[in-house]
């Protein structure tokens, strides 16, 4: 595994972001503290770092300690610090899901970035996160999109991007970096609890798999697999964007229409990815679309059943699919608030 500095330069070349404003998500844990310290050493005088801390208020006094630690760290390093304190959730069990917490963090980081005129949001996700995410999503039955490695760089809006420059560095290397630089950090004790699936993967499944495989390099192999899946998925994603040009999305984003022949022009994996992108762009409820729904939709769209009468099917989220006169129309009947760049 490369050093932190080498990982940043390789995955997030300096010429992409030097002289920009960067919002760095800092929880106070080892990953984000190491990232912030490494960026301080790399930035020029024309680069602005803004420390951002999202306090979910899940752990009472420990959450308060994390917030105060990050504020103190930013003050010592002469960096501006933005803190968002969410509603106290210690008295309102059950604990929000990891997905809900992640979306809340990203929403507030975007708001901070936009208020600061930042071009980048930067977080400390690392190689161990890639491996654990691969296994987590594999257990959930995810497809290539879910199994693909976290992308080092992803556009959020035309003027704002998200960077994960430590993805080729593992947790052990981060801890060595912190020790060698005499850096303190906070420890989230909830990471020791096996109540959460990701923690069970880290504490139980991965040790079992390493022993079963008889290889100390298993994590590196899984990391490499996730990156190969991402490379393949990116080809499908690019092809899907080209395929989408054959369709037409209405101004109100409630209707999408294609020629029925469009669903035979490219492989189904490209069609499905294109439809996923439509669901995202229109704000339609993608999580309700299971593998069974996608299979039914494929059979409907690719069925050779000439008929003078329209054929119809309904998908979750009040989405109607109608095929008539060589045209296919997707219509959302429910009024929703759309987010054009979901995370």
C-alpha positions in Angstrom: 0.0 0.0 0.0 1.3 3.5 -0.8 1.8 6.3 1.7 -0.9 8.9 2.3 0.9 11.5 0.3 1.4 9.1 -2.6 -2.2 8.0 -2.5 -3.5 11.6 -2.7 -1.2 12.5 -5.6 -2.1 9.3 -7.5 -5.9 9.2 -6.9 -6.5 13.0 -6.8 -3.8 14.8 -8.9 -2.7 18.1 -7.4 -3.5 20.0 -10.6 -7.2 19.2 -10.3 -7.6 20.9 -6.9 -4.7 23.1 -6.1 -5.8 26.7 -5.6 -9.3 25.7 -4.9 -11.5 25.8 -1.7 -11.8 22.3 -0.1 -14.3 21.3 2.5 -12.8 18.4 4.5 -15.1 16.2 6.4 -13.5 15.6 9.8 -15.2 13.4 12.4 -12.2 13.4 14.7 -11.3 9.8 14.0 -8.0 8.6 12.7 -8.9 8.6 9.0 -10.1 12.2 8.8 -7.4 13.6 11.1 -4.7 11.9 9.0 -6.3 13.2 5.8 -6.5 16.8 7.1 -2.9 16.7 8.3 -1.7 15.4 4.9 -3.6 18.0 3.0 -2.1 20.8 5.2 1.3 19.7 4.1 0.4 19.6 0.4 -1.7 22.8 -0.1 -0.4 26.0 -1.5 -1.0 29.4 -0.1 -3.8 29.8 -2.7 -5.6 26.7 -1.5 -8.3 27.1 1.2 -9.1 24.3 3.6 -12.4 24.4 5.5 -12.9 21.8 8.3 -16.5 20.5 8.4 -17.9 18.4 11.3 -21.3 16.9 11.3 -22.4 16.1 14.8 -25.2 13.4 14.7 -25.5 13.6 18.5 -25.9 9.9 18.8 -23.5 9.2 21.6 -24.2 11.9 24.2 -21.0 13.2 25.9 -18.8 11.3 23.4 -20.4 13.2 20.5 -19.7 16.5 22.4 -16.1 15.4 22.9 -15.7 14.7 19.1 -17.1 18.1 18.2 -14.9 19.9 20.7 -11.8 18.0 19.6 -12.4 18.9 15.9 -13.0 22.6 16.8 -9.8 22.6 18.9 -7.8 20.9 16.1 -9.0 23.4 13.5 -8.2 26.3 15.8 -4.6 25.0 16.4 -4.0 24.6 12.7 -5.5 28.0 11.9 -8.3 26.6 9.8 -11.9 27.7 9.6 -14.4 25.2 11.0 -18.0 24.7 10.3 -20.1 22.5 12.7 -23.6 21.2 12.1 -25.4 19.8 15.1 -28.3 17.6 14.2 -31.2 16.9 16.6 -30.3 15.0 19.7 -31.0 11.3 18.8 -29.9 9.6 22.0 -33.4 9.7 23.4 -35.2 8.6 20.2 -34.3 4.9 19.4 -33.8 3.0 17.3 -30.6 4.4 15.9 -30.9 5.7 12.3 -29.6 3.4 9.6 -26.0 3.9 8.3 -27.5 4.9 5.0 -29.7 7.6 6.5 -26.7 9.0 8.5 -24.5 9.0 5.4 -27.1 10.9 3.4 -27.5 13.4 6.2 -23.7 14.0 6.3 -23.5 14.4 2.5 -26.4 16.8 2.5 -24.9 19.1 5.1 -21.4 18.8 3.6 -22.9 20.0 0.3 -24.6 22.9 2.0 -21.3 23.9 3.6 -19.4 23.6 0.4 -21.9 25.7 -1.5 -21.9 28.4 1.2 -18.1 28.6 1.0 -17.9 28.5 -2.8 -15.9 25.3 -2.6 -15.1 23.1 -5.6 -14.4 20.0 -3.6 -15.7 17.9 -0.6 -13.0 15.6 0.7 -13.5 12.6 3.0 -11.1 10.1 4.6 -12.5 6.8 3.2 -9.7 4.3 2.8 -8.9 0.8 1.4 -10.5 -1.1 4.4 -13.7 0.8 3.7 -13.6 -0.5 0.1 -13.2 -4.1 1.2 -15.9 -3.9 3.9 -18.3 -2.2 1.5 -17.8 -4.9 -1.1 -18.6 -7.6 1.4 -21.5 -5.7 2.9 -23.2 -5.2 -0.5 -22.4 -8.7 -1.7 -24.3 -10.0 1.3 -27.2 -7.7 0.3 -27.3 -9.1 -3.2 -26.1 -5.9 -4.9 -25.3 -5.7 -8.6 -22.2 -4.2 -10.2 -23.1 -0.7 -9.3 -23.1 -1.6 -5.6 -20.1 -3.9 -5.7 -17.9 -1.4 -7.5 -15.2 0.2 -5.5 -15.8 3.7 -4.1 -14.8 6.1 -6.9 -11.9 8.4 -6.0 -13.6 11.3 -7.7 -17.3 11.9 -8.3 -19.1 14.9 -9.6 -22.0 16.1 -7.4 -23.0 19.1 -9.4 -21.3 20.8 -12.4 -19.2 22.9 -10.0 -18.8 20.6 -7.0 -17.0 17.2 -6.8 -16.5 14.6 -4.0 -13.0 13.2 -3.6 -11.8 10.1 -1.6 -8.0 10.4 -2.0 -7.0 7.7 0.6 -8.7 4.8 -1.1 -5.4 3.0 -1.7 -4.2 3.3 1.9 -5.3 0.9 4.6 -6.2 1.5 8.3 -2.8 0.1 9.5 -0.9 2.6 7.3 -3.1 5.5 8.6 -2.4 4.5 12.2 1.4 4.4 11.5 1.1 7.8 9.9 -0.6 9.3 12.9 1.9 7.7 15.3 4.9 9.0 13.3 3.5 12.5 13.3 2.5 12.5 16.9 -1.2 13.1 16.1 -4.0 12.5 18.5 -7.5 11.4 17.3 -10.8 10.4 18.8 -12.0 6.8 19.0 -15.7 6.0 18.3 -16.5 3.1 20.8 -19.6 2.2 18.7 -17.1 0.8 16.1 -16.5 -2.0 18.6 -20.2 -3.0 18.8 -21.3 -6.0 16.7 -24.8 -4.6 16.6 -24.0 -3.1 13.2 -23.5 -5.2 10.1 -20.3 -3.4 9.0 -18.7 -4.0 12.4 -19.6 -7.7 12.2 -17.9 -7.9 8.8 -14.8 -6.2 10.2 -14.6 -8.2 13.5 -16.0 -11.6 12.4 -16.3 -12.2 8.7 -13.0 -10.8 7.5 -10.9 -12.7 10.1 -12.7 -15.9 9.2 -12.2 -15.3 5.4 -8.5 -14.5 5.9 -8.0 -17.8 7.8 -10.2 -19.7 5.3 -8.2 -18.4 2.4 -4.9 -18.9 4.2 -3.6 -15.7 2.9 -2.5 -12.5 4.5 -3.2 -10.8 1.2 -6.9 -11.4 1.1 -7.8 -7.8 1.8 -5.6 -6.6 -1.1 -7.2 -9.2 -3.4 -10.7 -8.0 -2.4 -9.7 -4.4 -2.9 -8.4 -5.2 -6.3 -11.6 -7.0 -7.2 -13.7 -4.1 -6.2 -11.6 -1.8 -8.4 -11.9 -4.1 -11.4 -15.7 -4.1 -10.9 -15.6 -0.3 -10.8 -13.6 -0.1 -14.1 -16.1 -2.5 -15.8 -19.1 -0.6 -14.3 -17.8 2.7 -15.5 -17.8 1.4 -19.1 -21.5 0.4 -18.7 -22.2 3.8 -17.1 -20.7 5.7 -20.0 -22.5 3.5 -22.5 -25.8 4.2 -20.7 -25.3 7.9 -20.9 -24.9 7.6 -24.6 -28.0 5.4 -24.8 -30.1 7.9 -22.9 -29.8 10.3 -25.8 -32.4 8.2 -27.6 -35.0 9.1 -24.9 -36.9 12.2 -24.0 -37.4 13.4 -20.4 -40.3 15.8 -19.9 -39.6 19.2 -18.3 -41.5 18.3 -15.1 -39.5 15.0 -14.9 -42.7 13.0 -14.5 -42.6 11.4 -18.0 -39.8 9.6 -20.0 -40.4 8.3 -23.4 -38.5 6.0 -25.8 -38.9 4.3 -29.1 -39.6 0.6 -28.3 -36.7 -0.4 -30.5 -34.3 1.4 -28.1 -34.5 -1.5 -25.7 -33.0 -3.9 -28.3 -30.1 -1.6 -29.4 -27.7 -2.3 -26.5 -27.3 -5.0 -23.9 -29.8 -5.1 -21.0 -27.1 -4.1 -18.5 -26.7 -0.8 -20.3 -30.4 -0.3 -20.5 -30.9 -1.0 -16.8 -28.1 1.4 -15.9 -29.6 4.1 -18.1 -33.0 3.6 -16.4 -31.2 3.8 -13.0 -29.8 7.1 -14.1 -33.3 8.3 -15.1 -34.7 7.2 -11.7 -31.9 9.3 -10.0 -32.4 12.4 -12.3 -36.2 12.3 -11.8 -36.1 11.6 -8.1 -38.1 8.4 -8.4 -37.9 5.8 -5.5 -35.1 3.6 -6.7 -34.6 1.6 -3.5 -38.1 0.1 -4.0 -37.0 -1.5 -7.3 -35.9 -5.0 -6.5 -34.2 -7.5 -8.8 -37.6 -9.1 -9.4 -39.0 -5.7 -10.6 -36.1 -5.3 -13.0 -36.6 -8.8 -14.3 -40.3 -8.1 -14.9 -39.5 -4.8 -16.6 -37.0 -6.5 -18.9 -39.5 -9.1 -20.0 -42.1 -6.4 -20.6 -39.8 -4.2 -22.7 -38.2 -6.9 -24.7 -41.3 -9.0 -25.4 -42.1 -9.5 -29.1 -45.9 -9.3 -28.8 -47.2 -7.1 -31.6 -50.6 -5.7 -30.6 -52.8 -2.8 -31.6 -53.8 -2.3 -28.0 -51.5 -0.6 -25.4 -49.7 -2.8 -22.9 -49.2 -1.6 -19.4 -47.4 -2.5 -16.2 -46.9 -0.7 -12.9 -43.6 -0.4 -10.9 -43.1 0.7 -7.3 -43.5 4.4 -6.5 -46.6 4.8 -8.7 -44.6 4.5 -12.0 -46.6 3.3 -14.9 -45.0 1.8 -18.0 -47.1 1.9 -21.2 -46.1 0.5 -24.6 -48.2 1.8 -27.5 -47.6 2.4 -31.2 -43.9 1.5 -31.0 -43.3 4.0 -28.1 -42.7 3.2 -24.4 -43.6 5.8 -21.8 -42.6 5.8 -18.1 -44.9 8.1 -16.1 -44.7 9.0 -12.4 -48.2 9.7 -11.1 -47.2 10.8 -7.6 -46.1 14.4 -6.9 -42.6 14.4 -5.4 -39.8 16.7 -4.5 -36.9 16.0 -6.8 -33.2 16.1 -5.9 -31.2 16.1 -9.1 -27.9 15.0 -7.6 -28.7 12.4 -5.0 -25.9 10.7 -3.1 
